[in-house]
Amino acid sequence: MSRLVVVSNRVALPSTPRAGGLAVAMRAALKEGGGMWFGWSGKRSDEPSGRLNVQQDGNVTYCTVDLSHDDFDAYYNGFANRTLWPLLHFRLDLVDYSRETYASYRQVNAMFADTLVQQLRDDDVIWVHDYHMIPLGERLRELGVANRIGFFLHVPMPSADLLSALPSHEVLFAALSSYDLVGFQTSRDLERFQSYVRLYGGGRIVASGLMETAAGRQFRAGAFPISIDTATIAKQAASAASRQSVQRLKASLGARALMIGVDRLDYSKGLPDRFRAFERYLERHEEQRGQMTFLQIAPPSRSEVPEYQALRRELEGLAGHINGRHAAPEWTPVRYVNRDFSHGVLTGFYRLANIGLVTPLRDGMNLVAKEYVASQDAEDPGVLLLSRFAGAAMELGEALIVNPYDLDGVADAIAAAHAMPLSERRERWHAMMKRLRHDDITAWRRKYLDVLESL
């Protein structure tokens, strides 16, 4: 059996206190047959990048590399998060077109590859994750690595015309052809990538999911929607109901309904639009006035980036404005919390919430939507409001699908969710939960690796 080598920007070490769904899936895959997880250590150093740290945990080896402060600023804060992130989320207005950070991005990827190649075995199967590592496979091929190498893009794939706005886009995205299998979240992302290969990449589509470069190299691509550990989250949410923090939240609501949003503080999540849509709901549906509290949890992220600092200030201003106009002495419409909570507590909050509001302007998948559904009480489930621009909307069609740019539409959907009868809520929830049980995180990674290993 081949050894699995996982490569990602960040590595969830065994000591990581809060491991997300992807980390759980990768650890399970690595432990099945033994493997290695390789990536950045999360440490910044005054020394040059490249110091290797090795840690063993059972049959899994964790190899991490430190980055210098300059490389972190240019590779991670720079090209990855100020160029690729907005580009891949359809925000050309926020793209930083710096050629200097692009050079550092390629240099750091080359360093990762040069370090990784010394740890590889001939029969390893290599699985590279996300936009931080696009050129890694190409560099491994240059170093003579003939192993099967797969790549999975966790974020959206925009249209060919948007990708072409990036200087040197031909060189960067041509690197994806070095992989044997390129995975996307949705069939829509796959179609966009195939269009790019045909229109700008100089290649051709041999068949759906099979492409050939101008040089004649064939490689495969497919849609592999990522999911969650459905059974574990359902169990965790049920037990979380007795947690003190969940009980305190429940007591504070009184008889009012709870609507919840949980997102990283990021402009792709559409948070200002969401706040404005909630205010529109308060204005358009006076018959429900005072019946609902909106809790938005938005932990800060990338706080060094000016766009994120401005977003935080905007949300604080909107929350204050809405509460100033609509609050009553006994009721605060918006509770805006700019901090993180443990995953166990969050699933308890999800279970308590009558409405889950997930309205990103663009999202590769959005696992909060799936976790909200998995956390519900089967006897009295809540209603999921989901943006049509989240990848999850292609799987969770029984949610109330909304256009996050249509504030009146979102406002009316909130009112409809609040008034939805129990029979309809149960019917919608059972259909979504059945799908989530079948297509969970284990099914996702097995499906991808089965295809990669068969090539």
Residue pairs with C-beta under 8 A, 6 or more apart in sequence:
1 33
2 33
2 123
2 124
2 125
2 453
3 33
3 34
3 35
3 36
3 121
3 123
3 124
3 125
4 29
4 30
4 32
4 33
4 35
4 36
4 124
4 125
4 127
4 449
5 35
5 36
5 37
5 38
5 116
5 119
5 120
5 124
5 125
5 126
5 127
6 26
6 29
6 30
6 35
6 36
6 37
6 38
6 127
6 129
7 37
7 38
7 39
7 112
7 116
7 126
7 127
7 128
7 129
7 133
7 136
8 26
8 37
8 39
8 128
8 129
8 130
8 132
8 133
9 39
9 40
9 76
9 80
9 129
9 130
9 132
9 133
10 39
10 40
10 42
11 37
11 38
11 39
11 40
11 41
11 42
11 62
11 63
11 64
12 19
12 20
12 23
12 26
12 27
12 37
13 55
13 62
13 64
14 55
14 57
14 62
16 23
18 342
18 343
19 27
20 343
21 226
21 227
21 228
21 229
21 367
21 441
22 129
22 154
22 226
22 441
24 229
24 232
24 441
25 229
25 441
25 442
25 444
25 445
26 37
26 445
27 60
28 442
28 445
29 35
29 445
29 449
30 36
30 37
30 59
30 60
31 58
31 59
31 60
33 59
34 59
34 60
35 59
35 60
35 61
36 60
36 61
36 62
36 63
36 119
36 124
37 60
37 61
37 62
37 63
38 63
38 64
38 65
38 112
38 116
38 119
39 64
39 65
39 112
40 64
40 65
40 66
40 67
40 76
40 112
41 53
41 64
41 65
41 66
41 67
42 64
43 64
43 66
43 67
44 66
44 67
44 68
44 69
44 72
45 51
45 66
45 67
45 68
45 69
46 68
46 69
47 66
47 68
48 68
49 65
49 66
49 67
49 68
49 71
49 108
49 111
50 65
50 66
50 111
50 115
51 65
51 66
52 63
52 64
52 65
52 115
53 63
53 64
53 65
53 66
54 61
54 62
54 63
55 61
55 62
55 64
56 62
61 119
63 115
63 116
63 119
65 111
65 112
65 115
67 75
67 76
67 108
70 104
71 104
71 107
71 108
74 100
74 101
74 104
74 105
74 108
75 101
75 104
75 105
75 107
75 108
75 109
75 132
76 132
77 302
77 304
77 305
78 96
78 98
78 100
78 101
78 104
78 105
79 96
79 98
79 101
79 102
79 104
79 105
80 105
80 131
80 132
81 302
81 305
82 94
82 95
82 96
82 98
82 101
82 305
83 95
83 96
83 97
83 98
83 101
83 102
83 166
84 131
84 132
84 134
85 131
85 155
85 268
86 92
86 93
86 94
86 95
86 96
86 267
87 95
87 158
87 162
87 163
87 165
87 166
88 131
88 153
88 155
88 156
88 157
88 158
89 155
89 156
89 158
89 267
89 268
89 361
89 362
90 156
90 158
90 162
90 361
90 362
91 267
91 268
92 162
92 165
94 267
94 307
95 165
95 166
97 166
97 167
99 167
99 168
102 167
102 168
102 172
105 135
106 135
109 133
109 134
109 135
109 136
109 139
110 135
110 139
112 133
112 136
113 136
113 139
113 140
113 143
114 139
114 143
116 136
116 140
117 140
117 143
117 145
120 126
120 145
120 147
122 147
123 147
124 147
125 147
125 148
125 150
125 449
125 452
125 453
126 137
126 140
126 145
126 147
126 148
126 149
126 150
127 149
127 150
127 151
127 152
127 448
127 449
127 452
128 136
128 137
128 149
128 150
128 151
128 152
128 179
129 151
129 152
129 154
130 152
130 153
130 154
130 155
131 153
131 154
131 155
133 151
134 151
134 172
134 173
134 175
134 176
135 172
135 175
137 149
137 151
137 175
137 176
137 178
137 179
138 174
138 175
138 178
140 147
140 149
140 178
141 149
141 178
148 180
148 181
148 452
148 453
148 455
149 178
149 179
149 180
150 179
150 180
150 181
150 182
150 183
150 448
150 449
150 452
151 176
151 179
151 181
151 182
151 183
152 182
152 183
152 184
152 224
152 448
153 182
153 183
153 184
153 185
153 189
153 364
154 185
154 226
154 364
154 365
155 364
156 185
156 189
156 362
156 363
156 364
156 391
157 184
157 189
157 190
157 192
157 193
157 196
158 192
159 192
159 195
159 196
160 192
160 195
160 196
160 199
160 200
163 169
163 173
163 196
163 200
164 196
164 200
166 172
169 200
170 200
170 201
170 202
173 196
173 200
173 201
174 201
174 213
176 182
176 193
176 219
177 201
177 203
177 211
177 213
177 217
177 219
178 219
179 219
180 219
180 220
180 452
180 455
181 219
181 220
181 221
181 222
181 448
181 451
181 452
181 455
182 193
182 219
182 220
182 221
182 222
183 221
183 222
183 223
183 224
183 448
184 190
184 193
184 221
184 222
184 223
184 224
185 223
185 224
185 225
185 226
185 364
185 365
185 391
186 223
186 225
186 365
186 391
186 394
187 223
187 394
188 391
188 394
189 223
189 364
189 391
190 209
190 221
190 222
190 223
193 221
194 205
194 208
194 211
194 221
197 203
197 204
197 205
197 211
197 213
198 204
198 205
201 213
201 214
202 213
202 214
203 211
203 212
203 213
203 214
204 211
204 212
205 211
206 212
206 218
209 220
209 221
209 222
210 218
210 219
210 220
211 218
211 219
211 220
211 221
212 218
213 219
220 451
220 455
222 451
224 444
224 447
224 448
225 365
225 391
225 392
225 394
225 395
225 439
225 444
226 365
226 367
226 441
226 444
227 367
227 370
227 436
227 439
227 440
227 441
227 443
227 444
228 367
228 370
228 371
228 374
228 436
228 440
228 441
229 440
229 441
229 442
230 370
230 374
230 433
230 436
230 437
230 440
230 441
231 437
231 440
233 347
233 371
233 374
233 375
234 374
234 375
236 343
236 344
236 347
236 375
237 347
237 348
237 350
237 351
237 374
237 375
237 376
238 351
238 377
240 246
240 344
240 345
240 347
240 348
240 351
241 348
241 351
241 352
243 344
243 345
243 348
245 341
245 345
245 348
246 345
246 348
246 349
246 351
246 352
249 258
249 295
249 349
249 352
250 352
253 293
256 290
256 291
256 292
256 293
256 331
257 291
257 292
257 293
257 354
257 355
257 418
258 292
258 293
258 295
258 352
258 353
258 354
258 355
259 278
259 292
259 293
259 294
259 295
259 353
259 354
259 355
259 356
259 357
259 414
260 294
260 295
260 296
260 297
260 349
260 350
260 352
260 353
260 355
260 356
260 357
260 372
261 271
261 274
261 294
261 295
261 296
261 297
261 298
261 356
261 357
261 358
261 359
262 296
262 297
262 298
262 346
262 349
262 350
262 368
263 269
263 271
263 296
263 297
263 298
263 360
263 368
264 298
264 299
264 301
265 271
265 298
265 299
265 300
265 301
265 308
265 311
265 312
265 315
265 338
266 301
266 302
266 308
266 311
267 307
267 308
267 311
267 361
268 360
268 361
268 362
268 363
269 298
269 359
269 360
269 361
269 363
270 359
270 360
270 361
270 387
270 404
271 296
271 298
271 311
271 315
272 311
272 314
272 315
272 318
273 359
273 361
273 404
273 405
273 407
273 410
274 296
274 357
274 359
274 404
274 410
275 296
275 315
275 318
275 319
275 322
275 334
276 318
276 407
277 359
277 404
277 407
277 410
277 411
277 414
278 294
278 322
278 333
278 334
278 411
278 414
279 318
279 321
279 322
279 325
279 326
280 407
280 408
280 410
280 411
281 288
281 410
281 411
281 412
281 414
281 415
282 289
282 322
282 326
282 333
283 411
284 408
284 411
284 412
284 415
285 411
285 412
285 414
285 415
288 415
288 418
288 419
290 328
290 331
291 418
292 333
292 354
292 355
292 414
292 418
293 331
293 332
293 333
293 334
293 335
294 333
294 334
294 335
294 357
295 335
295 337
295 349
295 353
296 315
296 319
296 334
296 335
296 336
296 337
297 337
297 339
297 340
297 341
297 346
297 349
298 315
298 336
298 337
298 338
299 338
299 339
299 340
300 308
300 312
300 338
301 308
302 308
303 309
312 338
315 336
315 338
316 336
316 338
319 334
319 336
322 333
322 334
323 332
323 333
323 334
326 333
327 333
341 349
346 371
347 371
347 375
348 375
350 356
350 371
350 372
350 375
350 376
350 382
351 375
351 376
351 377
353 372
353 382
354 382
354 383
354 417
354 418
355 382
355 383
355 384
355 385
355 414
355 417
355 418
356 368
356 369
356 372
356 373
356 382
356 383
356 384
356 385
357 385
357 414
358 366
358 368
358 369
358 372
358 384
358 385
358 386
358 387
358 390
358 392
359 385
359 386
359 387
359 402
359 404
359 410
360 366
360 387
360 389
360 390
360 404
361 387
361 389
361 404
361 405
362 389
362 390
363 387
363 389
363 390
363 391
363 392
364 391
365 390
365 391
365 392
366 386
366 387
366 390
366 391
366 392
367 392
369 384
369 386
369 390
369 392
369 396
369 399
370 392
370 396
370 436
372 382
372 384
373 384
373 396
373 399
373 429
373 432
373 433
373 436
374 433
374 436
376 382
376 429
376 433
378 426
378 429
378 430
378 433
380 422
380 425
381 425
381 426
381 428
381 429
382 425
382 429
383 399
383 400
383 417
383 420
383 425
383 428
384 396
384 399
384 400
384 428
384 432
385 399
385 400
385 402
385 410
385 413
385 414
385 417
386 392
386 393
386 396
386 399
386 400
386 401
386 402
387 393
387 401
387 402
387 403
387 404
388 401
388 402
388 403
389 404
393 399
393 401
395 435
395 439
396 432
396 435
398 427
398 428
398 429
398 431
398 432
399 428
399 432
400 413
400 416
400 417
402 409
402 410
402 413
403 409
403 410
404 410
